[in-house]
Amino acid sequence: MEILIRDTPEEGAQVAAKLFKKILSTRPQPVIGLATGGTPLRLYRELIRMHQSGELSFKDCTSFNLDEYVGLPPEDERSYHHYMRSNLFDQVDIDPSRIHLPDGCAGDLRQACRDYEKKIKEFGGIDLQVLGIGANGHIGFNEPTGSFASRTWVKILSEQTIKDNAIYFDDPEEVPRHVVTMGIATVMETRHCLLLANGAKKADAVRRMIEGPVSASCPASILQMHKRVTIVLDEEAAYLLTFKDHYKWVEGNKLDWQKYD
Ligand code: GLP
């Protein structure tokens, strides 16, 4: 795992955006996996800025999002379809026909999940997958104790995630209990994962992900087995890490071609 620790979330977003740009510029038709939640917002703002200044184009990109709530139509402001349009897609030059998100309102959800997996394969797999992490260690909407072999499917949210995500709803009762999410095995097949985490609320999950045992009780810990993962943390999210100084030492001794900044 490549661990990059920055003083602030803003600095983290900047290095993450540089990695993003590096991947986009080295592939003729990049396939990107995108995440929602509060954490990637700074990254998306930086990508929009890069696009506006002519440094970055999404015109040859295909995107696949990680997850969506069941029952929220794309026009619902709390849906991830809406989030992606307002926080990224509407402000860059991505071709709308190349945007993919799980359909939480499909008549046949199980078939829609199988089709989503098939689509990812048709496009040759995901080059760069952006991830956040839940306070309980979830990635996408893969909650603790879910199977590491899981594929895109309908999942039930834990009570903690419902509570955590209630800030985006008027009433916690309105948070859907069901979601469609890429599975852990889907994420593990991506060629490079970029996980962002900020703030002390994430510190315990971050410690378990990086330094804990690989266990389904912390789904993100499976990333220890992924061939290429970059984790960008602010100091607060990193404060429980035992080997924090080692990660900084490694970064300080990188060769030029290993650096993003
Ligand atoms: C949601 C999303 C995850 C995200 C997590 C953390 O549950 N499905 O993909 O990583 O929340 O969100 P935040 O970044 O708002 O803390």
Residues whose N, C-alpha, C, O or C-beta is under 5 A from the ligand:
A	BS01	GLP	A35 T36 G37 G38 T39 D67 G132 I133 G134 G140 F141
